[in-house]
Amino acid sequence: MAMHFIFSNEAVLLFDFWSVHSPAGMALSVLVVLLLAVLYEGIKVGKAKLLQQTLESLPALSSQQVMLETDQDSASSDLPPVRRTCRRWYLCHFGQSLVHVIQVVIGYFVMLAVMSYNTWIFLGVVLGSAVGYYLAYPFLGMV
């Protein structure tokens, strides 16, 4: 395997079964890697948006409110609002953690594709990252 970038129509990407031996196969592989890079950028922006919406949806309680609500609701059988808020926060955090894992896996796939040292694949990743950022970034400002 060459340890420098080469222009070639032959490459093995990510898995043994993804073996490219023709210009059409390389074009399709570049398109797939480009879409993976776009997806990575979209997930990155989506994760930031999800965090922003989660923080806005959770009520901001001061420490005095927490103590008062805990004392008032200690006799009731229902879950106090503080515990409901904590449970909702943990569920949101769990969802964000899953999205983060998906983002990391896709990021490693894109990185390993670049490590094939194929110039066409590298250009597909760069272009996909630029297109993904261009398409996804405006969604950060919309709420």
Solvent accessible surface area in square Angstrom, and as a share of the most:
residue,aa,sasa,rsa
1,M,175,0.78
2,A,36,0.28
3,M,141,0.63
4,H,116,0.52
5,F,94,0.39
6,I,66,0.34
7,F,134,0.56
8,S,30,0.19
9,N,65,0.34
10,E,107,0.48
11,A,17,0.13
12,V,85,0.49
13,L,1,0.00
14,L,46,0.23
15,F,93,0.39
16,D,130,0.67
17,F,174,0.72
18,W,49,0.17
19,S,45,0.29
20,V,6,0.03
21,H,131,0.58
22,S,47,0.30
23,P,90,0.57
24,A,78,0.60
25,G,24,0.23
26,M,7,0.03
27,A,64,0.50
28,L,113,0.56
29,S,4,0.02
30,V,33,0.19
31,L,91,0.45
32,V,58,0.33
33,V,0,0.00
34,L,29,0.15
35,L,101,0.50
36,L,34,0.17
37,A,3,0.03
38,V,34,0.19
39,L,88,0.44
40,Y,61,0.23
41,E,12,0.05
42,G,32,0.31
43,I,28,0.14
44,K,80,0.34
45,V,10,0.06
46,G,36,0.34
47,K,50,0.21
48,A,46,0.36
49,K,28,0.12
50,L,68,0.34
51,L,86,0.43
52,Q,65,0.29
53,Q,88,0.39
54,T,10,0.06
55,L,107,0.53
56,E,110,0.49
57,S,63,0.41
58,L,25,0.12
59,P,71,0.44
60,A,102,0.79
61,L,58,0.29
62,S,61,0.39
63,S,84,0.54
64,Q,131,0.58
65,Q,83,0.37
66,V,47,0.27
67,M,126,0.56
68,L,108,0.54
69,E,43,0.19
70,T,64,0.37
71,D,103,0.54
72,Q,133,0.59
73,D,38,0.20
74,S,89,0.57
75,A,101,0.79
76,S,59,0.38
77,S,123,0.79
78,D,103,0.53
79,L,61,0.30
80,P,17,0.11
81,P,44,0.28
82,V,25,0.15
83,R,151,0.55
84,R,120,0.44
85,T,28,0.16
86,C,62,0.37
87,R,134,0.49
88,R,109,0.40
89,W,97,0.34
90,Y,135,0.51
91,L,116,0.58
92,C,39,0.23
93,H,88,0.39
94,F,128,0.53
95,G,27,0.26
96,Q,21,0.10
97,S,44,0.28
98,L,93,0.46
99,V,44,0.25
100,H,86,0.38
101,V,85,0.49
102,I,90,0.45
103,Q,14,0.06
104,V,58,0.33
105,V,69,0.39
106,I,17,0.09
107,G,20,0.19
108,Y,123,0.47
109,F,66,0.28
110,V,18,0.10
111,M,85,0.38
112,L,84,0.42
113,A,0,0.00
114,V,32,0.18
115,M,92,0.41
116,S,19,0.12
117,Y,50,0.19
118,N,3,0.01
119,T,17,0.10
120,W,108,0.38
121,I,0,0.00
122,F,73,0.30
123,L,86,0.43
124,G,2,0.02
125,V,17,0.10
126,V,74,0.42
127,L,101,0.50
128,G,0,0.00
129,S,39,0.25
130,A,58,0.45
131,V,55,0.32
132,G,1,0.01
133,Y,109,0.41
134,Y,165,0.63
135,L,101,0.50
136,A,10,0.08
137,Y,113,0.43
138,P,70,0.44
139,F,116,0.48
140,L,57,0.28
141,G,72,0.69
142,M,115,0.51
143,V,126,0.72
